[in-house]
Amino acid sequence: MKTKILILAMAILFSLNVSGQGMPVYDNTNFISLAKSLIESAKQTSQLLKTVEFLKKQKENLEKVASVVQQLRAVEEIAQNNQRLYGIVQNDLQEILNSQYIKPNEVTKISNSFNSIIQSSMDDLNFIDKILSSDFLKMTDAERTQLLQEKEMKSKEMVAEITKKTERYRDIISFRKMQDKINNRETDY
């Protein structure tokens, strides 16, 4: 009986061994390596997400700095344009008004024309001062930059306008001077 049981046990073992060849075998060391690899990957992904967030913040900071630089350039350009305006008015207007070829009734008209441009320039400077110094308008940097760039363009237009008026009045003076020479020339015939 013992031999029959032993033979039967051996037959079962062989049958299990033959049929057990297709069964998957789990290796605990590979499973542990896979788990460690997944944990490391999760840590790296977390670090990458933190890096992306940090880079987004830095990009926003750079955009803010770029916006401030644009605002400063616009304000600098406006200041230079206003200096040109005042220089033209101080030098050229006085020369035009002191000319003997400008009629007395034209002096007021010329003065008012130049004064309106200077007054507009002063109003723009006061408005820009309010924009930059107080926060009552609640503007974003982009809106403030756009507004300053519009004022910059307006100041360039004012410089062009006052330069054109100065040239026009000089042309008038030159024409009248030439006309005076022609009308008052001496004839020798």
C-alpha positions as CSV (number, residue, x, y, z in Angstrom):
1,M,0.0,0.0,0.0
2,K,2.8,2.3,0.7
3,T,4.3,1.7,-2.6
4,K,0.9,2.3,-4.3
5,I,0.7,5.7,-2.5
6,L,4.2,6.5,-3.3
7,I,3.7,5.7,-7.0
8,L,0.5,7.7,-7.0
9,A,2.2,10.7,-5.3
10,M,5.0,10.5,-7.9
11,A,2.5,10.4,-10.7
12,I,0.7,13.4,-9.3
13,L,3.9,15.3,-8.9
14,F,4.9,14.6,-12.5
15,S,1.5,15.6,-13.7
16,L,1.6,18.8,-11.7
17,N,5.1,19.5,-13.0
18,V,4.1,19.0,-16.6
19,S,0.9,21.1,-16.3
20,G,2.7,23.7,-14.1
21,Q,5.1,24.8,-16.8
22,G,2.7,27.3,-18.3
23,M,1.9,29.0,-15.0
24,P,3.5,32.4,-14.4
25,V,6.1,32.7,-11.7
26,Y,6.3,35.9,-9.7
27,D,9.7,37.2,-8.8
28,N,9.5,39.4,-5.7
29,T,12.7,41.3,-6.5
30,N,11.4,42.4,-9.9
31,F,8.1,43.5,-8.3
32,I,10.0,45.5,-5.7
33,S,12.2,47.0,-8.4
34,L,9.1,48.0,-10.4
35,A,7.5,49.6,-7.3
36,K,10.7,51.5,-6.6
37,S,10.9,52.7,-10.2
38,L,7.3,53.9,-10.1
39,I,7.9,55.8,-6.9
40,E,11.0,57.4,-8.4
41,S,9.0,58.3,-11.5
42,A,6.3,59.9,-9.4
43,K,8.9,62.0,-7.5
44,Q,10.5,63.1,-10.8
45,T,7.0,64.0,-12.2
46,S,6.3,66.0,-9.0
47,Q,9.6,67.9,-9.4
48,L,8.8,68.6,-13.1
49,L,5.4,70.0,-12.2
50,K,7.0,72.2,-9.5
51,T,9.6,73.3,-12.2
52,V,6.8,74.1,-14.7
53,E,5.0,76.2,-12.0
54,F,8.2,78.0,-11.2
55,L,8.9,78.7,-14.8
56,K,5.3,80.0,-15.3
57,K,5.8,82.5,-12.4
58,Q,9.1,83.6,-13.8
59,K,7.5,84.2,-17.2
60,E,4.8,86.3,-15.6
61,N,7.5,88.3,-13.7
62,L,9.4,88.8,-17.0
63,E,6.3,90.0,-18.7
64,K,5.7,92.5,-15.9
65,V,9.2,93.7,-16.2
66,A,8.9,94.0,-19.9
67,S,5.6,96.0,-19.5
68,V,7.3,98.3,-17.0
69,V,10.2,98.8,-19.4
70,Q,7.8,99.6,-22.2
71,Q,6.0,102.1,-19.9
72,L,9.3,103.8,-19.0
73,R,10.3,104.0,-22.7
74,A,7.0,105.6,-23.6
75,V,7.3,108.1,-20.7
76,E,10.8,108.9,-21.8
77,E,9.8,109.4,-25.4
78,I,6.9,111.7,-24.2
79,A,9.3,113.7,-22.1
80,Q,11.7,114.1,-25.0
81,N,8.8,115.2,-27.3
82,N,7.6,117.7,-24.7
83,Q,11.2,119.1,-24.5
84,R,11.2,119.5,-28.3
85,L,7.9,121.3,-28.1
86,Y,9.1,123.7,-25.5
87,G,12.3,124.3,-27.3
88,I,10.5,125.1,-30.5
89,V,8.1,127.4,-28.7
90,Q,10.9,129.2,-26.8
91,N,13.2,129.8,-29.8
92,D,11.2,129.7,-33.0
93,L,8.0,131.3,-31.8
94,Q,9.8,134.3,-30.4
95,E,11.7,134.7,-33.7
96,I,8.4,134.4,-35.6
97,L,6.6,136.9,-33.4
98,N,9.4,139.4,-33.5
99,S,9.5,139.4,-37.3
100,Q,8.5,142.7,-38.9
101,Y,6.7,140.6,-41.6
102,I,4.1,139.3,-39.1
103,K,1.1,141.5,-38.9
104,P,-0.2,142.6,-35.4
105,N,-3.5,140.8,-35.9
106,E,-1.6,137.6,-36.7
107,V,0.4,137.6,-33.5
108,T,-2.6,136.6,-31.3
109,K,-3.6,133.9,-33.8
110,I,-0.1,132.5,-33.9
111,S,0.3,132.7,-30.1
112,N,-3.1,131.0,-29.5
113,S,-2.2,128.2,-32.0
114,F,1.0,127.4,-30.3
115,N,-0.5,127.8,-26.8
116,S,-3.2,125.3,-27.6
117,I,-0.6,122.7,-28.5
118,I,1.4,123.4,-25.4
119,Q,-1.7,123.3,-23.2
120,S,-2.6,119.9,-24.7
121,S,0.9,118.7,-24.0
122,M,0.6,119.9,-20.3
123,D,-2.8,118.1,-19.9
124,D,-1.3,114.9,-21.3
125,L,1.6,115.2,-18.8
126,N,-0.8,115.7,-15.9
127,F,-2.9,112.7,-17.0
128,I,0.3,110.5,-17.3
129,D,1.3,111.6,-13.9
130,K,-2.0,110.5,-12.5
131,I,-1.8,107.2,-14.3
132,L,1.6,106.4,-13.0
133,S,1.4,107.8,-9.5
134,S,-2.1,106.8,-8.4
135,D,-4.0,103.5,-8.6
136,F,-7.5,105.1,-8.9
137,L,-7.9,103.9,-12.5
138,K,-7.4,100.2,-11.6
139,M,-5.6,99.5,-14.9
140,T,-3.6,96.5,-15.8
141,D,-0.1,96.9,-16.9
142,A,-1.1,96.1,-20.5
143,E,-3.8,98.7,-20.5
144,R,-1.5,101.3,-18.9
145,T,1.2,100.5,-21.4
146,Q,-1.2,100.8,-24.3
147,L,-2.5,104.2,-23.0
148,L,1.1,105.5,-22.6
149,Q,2.0,104.4,-26.1
150,E,-1.1,106.2,-27.4
151,K,0.0,109.4,-25.5
152,E,3.5,108.9,-27.0
153,M,2.0,108.8,-30.5
154,K,0.0,111.9,-29.7
155,S,3.1,113.7,-28.4
156,K,4.9,112.8,-31.7
157,E,2.0,114.2,-33.6
158,M,2.1,117.4,-31.6
159,V,5.8,117.8,-32.3
160,A,5.2,117.2,-36.0
161,E,2.3,119.7,-36.0
162,I,4.2,122.5,-34.2
163,T,7.2,121.9,-36.5
164,K,4.9,122.2,-39.5
165,K,3.4,125.4,-38.2
166,T,6.8,126.8,-37.5
167,E,7.9,126.0,-41.1
168,R,4.7,127.5,-42.5
169,Y,5.1,130.8,-40.6
170,R,8.8,130.9,-41.6
171,D,7.7,130.4,-45.2
172,I,5.2,133.2,-44.8
173,I,7.9,135.5,-43.4
174,S,10.3,134.5,-46.2
175,F,7.6,135.2,-48.8
176,R,6.7,138.5,-47.3
177,K,10.3,139.5,-47.1
178,M,10.9,138.7,-50.7
179,Q,7.7,140.5,-51.6
180,D,8.9,143.5,-49.7
181,K,12.2,143.5,-51.5
182,I,10.4,143.3,-54.9
183,N,8.0,146.0,-54.1
184,N,10.6,148.4,-52.6
185,R,13.5,147.9,-55.0
186,E,15.0,150.8,-56.7
187,T,14.7,151.1,-60.4
188,D,17.7,152.5,-62.3
189,Y,16.1,152.8,-65.7
